[in-house]
Amino acid sequence: MNTKHITDPAERKRLKRAARKNAPPKAKRPEGVDRGSLKRTVRKRAKGQTKR
């Protein structure tokens, strides 16, 4: 929900909570998909001469 046009923080919070409550539930994460710190890290490439 886009609430950028609302300046009052309390009103913005109220609208966001209402939108979250009315939103359809998110789908479960598929089996075998890691989350957070269990995700595999991407190794950095070696620094060297760049190809042109």
Phi and psi restraints in degrees (range 20) as a CNS / XPLOR table:
assign (resid 1 and name C) (resid 2 and name N)
       (resid 2 and name CA) (resid 2 and name C) 1.0 -92.0 20.0 2
assign (resid 2 and name N) (resid 2 and name CA)
       (resid 2 and name C) (resid 3 and name N) 1.0 114.6 20.0 2
assign (resid 2 and name C) (resid 3 and name N)
       (resid 3 and name CA) (resid 3 and name C) 1.0 -120.9 20.0 2
assign (resid 3 and name N) (resid 3 and name CA)
       (resid 3 and name C) (resid 4 and name N) 1.0 26.2 20.0 2
assign (resid 3 and name C) (resid 4 and name N)
       (resid 4 and name CA) (resid 4 and name C) 1.0 -67.0 20.0 2
assign (resid 4 and name N) (resid 4 and name CA)
       (resid 4 and name C) (resid 5 and name N) 1.0 -28.7 20.0 2
assign (resid 4 and name C) (resid 5 and name N)
       (resid 5 and name CA) (resid 5 and name C) 1.0 -77.7 20.0 2
assign (resid 5 and name N) (resid 5 and name CA)
       (resid 5 and name C) (resid 6 and name N) 1.0 -10.4 20.0 2
assign (resid 5 and name C) (resid 6 and name N)
       (resid 6 and name CA) (resid 6 and name C) 1.0 -91.3 20.0 2
assign (resid 6 and name N) (resid 6 and name CA)
       (resid 6 and name C) (resid 7 and name N) 1.0 125.6 20.0 2
assign (resid 6 and name C) (resid 7 and name N)
       (resid 7 and name CA) (resid 7 and name C) 1.0 -93.1 20.0 2
assign (resid 7 and name N) (resid 7 and name CA)
       (resid 7 and name C) (resid 8 and name N) 1.0 -29.3 20.0 2
assign (resid 7 and name C) (resid 8 and name N)
       (resid 8 and name CA) (resid 8 and name C) 1.0 -76.1 20.0 2
assign (resid 8 and name N) (resid 8 and name CA)
       (resid 8 and name C) (resid 9 and name N) 1.0 118.5 20.0 2
assign (resid 8 and name C) (resid 9 and name N)
       (resid 9 and name CA) (resid 9 and name C) 1.0 -61.7 20.0 2
assign (resid 9 and name N) (resid 9 and name CA)
       (resid 9 and name C) (resid 10 and name N) 1.0 -37.4 20.0 2
assign (resid 9 and name C) (resid 10 and name N)
       (resid 10 and name CA) (resid 10 and name C) 1.0 -67.1 20.0 2
assign (resid 10 and name N) (resid 10 and name CA)
       (resid 10 and name C) (resid 11 and name N) 1.0 -42.3 20.0 2
assign (resid 10 and name C) (resid 11 and name N)
       (resid 11 and name CA) (resid 11 and name C) 1.0 -65.3 20.0 2
assign (resid 11 and name N) (resid 11 and name CA)
       (resid 11 and name C) (resid 12 and name N) 1.0 -41.4 20.0 2
assign (resid 11 and name C) (resid 12 and name N)
       (resid 12 and name CA) (resid 12 and name C) 1.0 -62.3 20.0 2
assign (resid 12 and name N) (resid 12 and name CA)
       (resid 12 and name C) (resid 13 and name N) 1.0 -43.1 20.0 2
assign (resid 12 and name C) (resid 13 and name N)
       (resid 13 and name CA) (resid 13 and name C) 1.0 -63.0 20.0 2
assign (resid 13 and name N) (resid 13 and name CA)
       (resid 13 and name C) (resid 14 and name N) 1.0 -43.1 20.0 2
assign (resid 13 and name C) (resid 14 and name N)
       (resid 14 and name CA) (resid 14 and name C) 1.0 -61.6 20.0 2
assign (resid 14 and name N) (resid 14 and name CA)
       (resid 14 and name C) (resid 15 and name N) 1.0 -44.6 20.0 2
assign (resid 14 and name C) (resid 15 and name N)
       (resid 15 and name CA) (resid 15 and name C) 1.0 -66.2 20.0 2
assign (resid 15 and name N) (resid 15 and name CA)
       (resid 15 and name C) (resid 16 and name N) 1.0 -39.8 20.0 2
assign (resid 15 and name C) (resid 16 and name N)
       (resid 16 and name CA) (resid 16 and name C) 1.0 -66.1 20.0 2
assign (resid 16 and name N) (resid 16 and name CA)
       (resid 16 and name C) (resid 17 and name N) 1.0 -41.2 20.0 2
assign (resid 16 and name C) (resid 17 and name N)
       (resid 17 and name CA) (resid 17 and name C) 1.0 -64.8 20.0 2
assign (resid 17 and name N) (resid 17 and name CA)
       (resid 17 and name C) (resid 18 and name N) 1.0 -40.0 20.0 2
assign (resid 17 and name C) (resid 18 and name N)
       (resid 18 and name CA) (resid 18 and name C) 1.0 -64.0 20.0 2
assign (resid 18 and name N) (resid 18 and name CA)
       (resid 18 and name C) (resid 19 and name N) 1.0 -42.2 20.0 2
assign (resid 18 and name C) (resid 19 and name N)
       (resid 19 and name CA) (resid 19 and name C) 1.0 -65.0 20.0 2
assign (resid 19 and name N) (resid 19 and name CA)
       (resid 19 and name C) (resid 20 and name N) 1.0 -38.7 20.0 2
assign (resid 19 and name C) (resid 20 and name N)
       (resid 20 and name CA) (resid 20 and name C) 1.0 -66.4 20.0 2
assign (resid 20 and name N) (resid 20 and name CA)
       (resid 20 and name C) (resid 21 and name N) 1.0 -37.6 20.0 2
assign (resid 20 and name C) (resid 21 and name N)
       (resid 21 and name CA) (resid 21 and name C) 1.0 -68.7 20.0 2
assign (resid 21 and name N) (resid 21 and name CA)
       (resid 21 and name C) (resid 22 and name N) 1.0 -38.5 20.0 2
assign (resid 21 and name C) (resid 22 and name N)
       (resid 22 and name CA) (resid 22 and name C) 1.0 -83.7 20.0 2
assign (resid 22 and name N) (resid 22 and name CA)
       (resid 22 and name C) (resid 23 and name N) 1.0 -11.3 20.0 2
assign (resid 22 and name C) (resid 23 and name N)
       (resid 23 and name CA) (resid 23 and name C) 1.0 -70.1 20.0 2
assign (resid 23 and name N) (resid 23 and name CA)
       (resid 23 and name C) (resid 24 and name N) 1.0 147.2 20.0 2
assign (resid 23 and name C) (resid 24 and name N)
       (resid 24 and name CA) (resid 24 and name C) 1.0 -66.6 20.0 2
assign (resid 24 and name N) (resid 24 and name CA)
       (resid 24 and name C) (resid 25 and name N) 1.0 149.9 20.0 2
assign (resid 24 and name C) (resid 25 and name N)
       (resid 25 and name CA) (resid 25 and name C) 1.0 -65.1 20.0 2
assign (resid 25 and name N) (resid 25 and name CA)
       (resid 25 and name C) (resid 26 and name N) 1.0 144.4 20.0 2
assign (resid 25 and name C) (resid 26 and name N)
       (resid 26 and name CA) (resid 26 and name C) 1.0 -73.9 20.0 2
assign (resid 26 and name N) (resid 26 and name CA)
       (resid 26 and name C) (resid 27 and name N) 1.0 151.5 20.0 2
assign (resid 26 and name C) (resid 27 and name N)
       (resid 27 and name CA) (resid 27 and name C) 1.0 -71.3 20.0 2
assign (resid 27 and name N) (resid 27 and name CA)
       (resid 27 and name C) (resid 28 and name N) 1.0 149.5 20.0 2
assign (resid 27 and name C) (resid 28 and name N)
       (resid 28 and name CA) (resid 28 and name C) 1.0 -67.4 20.0 2
assign (resid 28 and name N) (resid 28 and name CA)
       (resid 28 and name C) (resid 29 and name N) 1.0 151.8 20.0 2
assign (resid 28 and name C) (resid 29 and name N)
       (resid 29 and name CA) (resid 29 and name C) 1.0 -70.5 20.0 2
assign (resid 29 and name N) (resid 29 and name CA)
       (resid 29 and name C) (resid 30 and name N) 1.0 137.0 20.0 2
assign (resid 29 and name C) (resid 30 and name N)
       (resid 30 and name CA) (resid 30 and name C) 1.0 -63.5 20.0 2
assign (resid 30 and name N) (resid 30 and name CA)
       (resid 30 and name C) (resid 31 and name N) 1.0 156.0 20.0 2
assign (resid 30 and name C) (resid 31 and name N)
       (resid 31 and name CA) (resid 31 and name C) 1.0 -64.2 20.0 2
assign (resid 31 and name N) (resid 31 and name CA)
       (resid 31 and name C) (resid 32 and name N) 1.0 135.7 20.0 2
assign (resid 31 and name C) (resid 32 and name N)
       (resid 32 and name CA) (resid 32 and name C) 1.0 90.0 20.0 2
assign (resid 32 and name N) (resid 32 and name CA)
       (resid 32 and name C) (resid 33 and name N) 1.0 3.5 20.0 2
assign (resid 32 and name C) (resid 33 and name N)
       (resid 33 and name CA) (resid 33 and name C) 1.0 -97.4 20.0 2
assign (resid 33 and name N) (resid 33 and name CA)
       (resid 33 and name C) (resid 34 and name N) 1.0 119.6 20.0 2
assign (resid 33 and name C) (resid 34 and name N)
       (resid 34 and name CA) (resid 34 and name C) 1.0 -78.0 20.0 2
assign (resid 34 and name N) (resid 34 and name CA)
       (resid 34 and name C) (resid 35 and name N) 1.0 153.8 20.0 2
assign (resid 34 and name C) (resid 35 and name N)
       (resid 35 and name CA) (resid 35 and name C) 1.0 -126.7 20.0 2
assign (resid 35 and name N) (resid 35 and name CA)
       (resid 35 and name C) (resid 36 and name N) 1.0 150.6 20.0 2
assign (resid 35 and name C) (resid 36 and name N)
       (resid 36 and name CA) (resid 36 and name C) 1.0 60.9 20.0 2
assign (resid 36 and name N) (resid 36 and name CA)
       (resid 36 and name C) (resid 37 and name N) 1.0 -127.5 20.0 2
assign (resid 36 and name C) (resid 37 and name N)
       (resid 37 and name CA) (resid 37 and name C) 1.0 -72.4 20.0 2
assign (resid 37 and name N) (resid 37 and name CA)
       (resid 37 and name C) (resid 38 and name N) 1.0 -11.2 20.0 2
assign (resid 37 and name C) (resid 38 and name N)
       (resid 38 and name CA) (resid 38 and name C) 1.0 -80.0 20.0 2
assign (resid 38 and name N) (resid 38 and name CA)
       (resid 38 and name C) (resid 39 and name N) 1.0 -13.1 20.0 2
assign (resid 38 and name C) (resid 39 and name N)
       (resid 39 and name CA) (resid 39 and name C) 1.0 -66.4 20.0 2
assign (resid 39 and name N) (resid 39 and name CA)
       (resid 39 and name C) (resid 40 and name N) 1.0 147.7 20.0 2
assign (resid 39 and name C) (resid 40 and name N)
       (resid 40 and name CA) (resid 40 and name C) 1.0 -74.7 20.0 2
assign (resid 40 and name N) (resid 40 and name CA)
       (resid 40 and name C) (resid 41 and name N) 1.0 139.4 20.0 2
assign (resid 40 and name C) (resid 41 and name N)
       (resid 41 and name CA) (resid 41 and name C) 1.0 -88.0 20.0 2
assign (resid 41 and name N) (resid 41 and name CA)
       (resid 41 and name C) (resid 42 and name N) 1.0 148.0 20.0 2
assign (resid 41 and name C) (resid 42 and name N)
       (resid 42 and name CA) (resid 42 and name C) 1.0 -88.4 20.0 2
assign (resid 42 and name N) (resid 42 and name CA)
       (resid 42 and name C) (resid 43 and name N) 1.0 125.2 20.0 2
assign (resid 42 and name C) (resid 43 and name N)
       (resid 43 and name CA) (resid 43 and name C) 1.0 -76.2 20.0 2
assign (resid 43 and name N) (resid 43 and name CA)
       (resid 43 and name C) (resid 44 and name N) 1.0 141.5 20.0 2
assign (resid 43 and name C) (resid 44 and name N)
       (resid 44 and name CA) (resid 44 and name C) 1.0 -75.6 20.0 2
assign (resid 44 and name N) (resid 44 and name CA)
       (resid 44 and name C) (resid 45 and name N) 1.0 144.1 20.0 2
assign (resid 44 and name C) (resid 45 and name N)
       (resid 45 and name CA) (resid 45 and name C) 1.0 -72.8 20.0 2
assign (resid 45 and name N) (resid 45 and name CA)
       (resid 45 and name C) (resid 46 and name N) 1.0 153.2 20.0 2
assign (resid 45 and name C) (resid 46 and name N)
       (resid 46 and name CA) (resid 46 and name C) 1.0 -69.1 20.0 2
assign (resid 46 and name N) (resid 46 and name CA)
       (resid 46 and name C) (resid 47 and name N) 1.0 140.2 20.0 2
assign (resid 46 and name C) (resid 47 and name N)
       (resid 47 and name CA) (resid 47 and name C) 1.0 -79.6 20.0 2
assign (resid 47 and name N) (resid 47 and name CA)
       (resid 47 and name C) (resid 48 and name N) 1.0 138.1 20.0 2
assign (resid 47 and name C) (resid 48 and name N)
       (resid 48 and name CA) (resid 48 and name C) 1.0 -173.7 20.0 2
assign (resid 48 and name N) (resid 48 and name CA)
       (resid 48 and name C) (resid 49 and name N) 1.0 -160.4 20.0 2
assign (resid 48 and name C) (resid 49 and name N)
       (resid 49 and name CA) (resid 49 and name C) 1.0 -70.9 20.0 2
assign (resid 49 and name N) (resid 49 and name CA)
       (resid 49 and name C) (resid 50 and name N) 1.0 131.3 20.0 2
assign (resid 49 and name C) (resid 50 and name N)
       (resid 50 and name CA) (resid 50 and name C) 1.0 -82.7 20.0 2
assign (resid 50 and name N) (resid 50 and name CA)
       (resid 50 and name C) (resid 51 and name N) 1.0 145.5 20.0 2
assign (resid 50 and name C) (resid 51 and name N)
       (resid 51 and name CA) (resid 51 and name C) 1.0 -85.0 20.0 2
assign (resid 51 and name N) (resid 51 and name CA)
       (resid 51 and name C) (resid 52 and name N) 1.0 145.8 20.0 2
